[in-house]
């Protein structure tokens, strides 16, 4: 039985999870990794765009766009990593409370 705690998004698992639940947790873990990779891809795109802005010749009036692109690229990567770690902690907490041990 799932027991609702003070926070609306946290549950305490008191029963062994079945295969369907295990597969759902694995799907969630993989989706979390896929989301992190999407954040990294977007941040790298912003950094590459910044490099392109710095290298453009003949259009010096838009070189200033390179600096915000670098800053936003770094911030985007940090936001993705923080989100990944936060969701991973929640998944690990659920695995610890279940009969299945988290391997990753």
Helices and strands as residue ranges (DSSP letters): E 2-4, E 11-13, H 19-55, G 60-62, H 65-97
